Amino acid sequence: EFSPYMTESRSIGEREPDGAVYTYGKLDMPVLSARDYVHKAYLDRDATKDKEGVFQTHWFAVPDKTPVRDNVIRLKISEGTWKVTPKAGGKSHAITTFAADPAGSIPSGLANRQNARGCWDMFRNIEKEARRRAKERAPAGGPRPVARLRRAARA
């Protein structure tokens, strides 16, 4: 609901013995043909159970896990990490790394710029969703528990 251009997102099958889950995502972006991906994702640190409250995950593409769909370009290279560490005052420090080849005939410079912009849009949308959820949970007139996002560096 809050991811830019994401039109489909779901888990595939049951959790693996190693703790991984397979996920499917489909992106419908302006001008470009639809793209999809299948990831094998791991929850490395669960913020609700981690003694420091850290959330950390990593994933990588498994393009042959499901059949390719008609009129959709399957990403074969897609991997990354997220690490979110709580900071004082209800703030967090988030680091993400990722590499993705959007496939098709997209110049690499354009793809890199769009990936960086998409990442920043994703952080903004996650912040917006976190604020919405915090507002739902907070008592009327209570403090605002989610700090504003600051851009520390350009990708």
C-alpha positions in Angstrom: 0.0 0.0 0.0 2.8 2.4 0.7 5.5 1.2 -1.7 6.1 3.3 -4.9 4.8 1.5 -8.0 4.3 -1.8 -6.1 1.1 -3.4 -7.4 1.6 -6.9 -6.0 3.4 -8.2 -3.0 3.1 -11.6 -1.3 4.8 -14.4 0.5 5.3 -17.7 -1.4 4.9 -20.9 0.5 5.9 -21.6 4.1 9.0 -20.4 6.1 12.0 -22.4 5.2 13.9 -24.5 7.8 16.7 -21.9 7.7 14.2 -19.2 8.6 14.0 -17.7 5.1 10.8 -16.7 3.4 10.2 -16.3 -0.3 8.5 -13.2 -1.5 7.1 -12.1 -4.8 6.8 -8.5 -5.9 5.5 -6.8 -9.1 6.3 -3.2 -10.0 4.3 -1.2 -12.6 6.2 2.0 -13.3 5.5 4.9 -15.6 6.8 4.4 -19.1 8.6 1.1 -18.4 7.2 -2.4 -18.9 6.2 -4.1 -15.7 8.9 -5.8 -13.6 8.7 -8.6 -11.0 11.1 -10.4 -8.7 11.2 -13.3 -6.4 13.4 -12.9 -3.3 14.6 -15.2 -0.6 14.6 -13.1 2.5 16.1 -13.5 6.0 15.2 -11.7 9.2 18.6 -11.4 10.8 17.6 -9.4 13.8 14.0 -9.0 15.0 13.5 -5.6 16.7 10.8 -7.0 18.9 13.2 -9.7 20.3 16.6 -8.1 19.8 18.0 -6.8 23.2 19.1 -3.5 21.4 15.9 -3.2 19.4 17.7 -3.6 16.0 15.9 -4.7 12.9 18.1 -6.3 10.2 17.2 -8.2 7.1 18.9 -9.3 3.9 17.6 -10.8 0.6 18.6 -12.0 -2.8 16.9 -12.9 -6.1 15.8 -16.4 -6.9 14.4 -15.7 -10.4 13.6 -19.4 -11.2 11.5 -20.0 -8.0 8.2 -19.2 -9.9 7.3 -19.2 -13.5 7.8 -16.0 -15.4 4.6 -14.1 -16.2 3.5 -13.0 -19.6 4.3 -9.3 -20.3 6.4 -8.9 -17.2 10.2 -8.7 -17.1 11.7 -10.8 -14.3 14.6 -9.3 -12.4 17.5 -11.7 -12.2 19.8 -9.5 -10.1 18.3 -8.0 -7.0 19.9 -8.2 -3.5 20.1 -6.0 -0.5 20.1 -5.3 3.2 18.2 -3.2 5.8 19.5 -2.3 9.2 17.5 -0.1 11.5 19.0 0.9 14.8 17.0 2.8 17.5 18.4 6.1 18.6 17.6 8.5 21.5 14.3 10.4 21.5 12.4 7.8 19.5 14.5 8.2 16.4 16.1 5.6 14.3 19.1 5.3 12.1 18.5 3.2 8.9 21.0 1.9 6.4 20.1 0.1 3.3 22.3 -1.4 0.6 21.0 -2.9 -2.6 22.0 -3.9 -6.1 19.5 -4.5 -8.9 19.6 -4.8 -12.6 16.2 -3.6 -13.9 16.7 -5.7 -17.1 15.4 -4.7 -20.5 17.0 -1.8 -22.4 17.4 0.8 -19.7 20.7 2.8 -19.7 22.6 2.0 -16.5 23.0 5.7 -15.5 19.3 6.2 -15.7 18.7 2.9 -13.8 21.1 4.0 -11.0 19.5 7.4 -10.6 16.0 5.8 -10.5 17.1 3.2 -8.0 18.5 5.9 -5.7 15.3 8.0 -6.1 13.1 4.9 -5.5 15.0 4.1 -2.4 14.5 7.6 -1.0 10.8 7.5 -1.9 10.6 4.1 -0.1 12.0 5.6 3.1 9.6 8.6 2.8 6.7 6.2 2.3 7.7 4.0 5.2 8.0 7.1 7.4 4.5 8.2 6.3 3.1 4.7 7.1 4.9 4.6 10.5 3.3 8.0 11.3 -0.1 6.7 10.3 0.2 3.6 12.4 1.6 5.5 15.4 -1.4 7.9 15.2 -3.8 5.0 15.2 -2.2 3.6 18.3 -1.6 6.9 20.2 -4.1 8.3 22.6 -5.8 11.5 21.5 -3.5 14.5 22.1 -0.6 12.2 22.9 3.0 12.9 21.8 4.1 12.2 18.2 6.2 9.1 18.5 7.8 9.1 15.0 10.5 11.6 14.2 10.9 13.3 10.8 13.1 11.6 8.2 16.4 13.4 7.5 18.4 12.7 4.4 22.0 12.0 5.5 23.6 11.2 2.2 22.8 10.9 -1.5 22.9 7.5 -3.1 
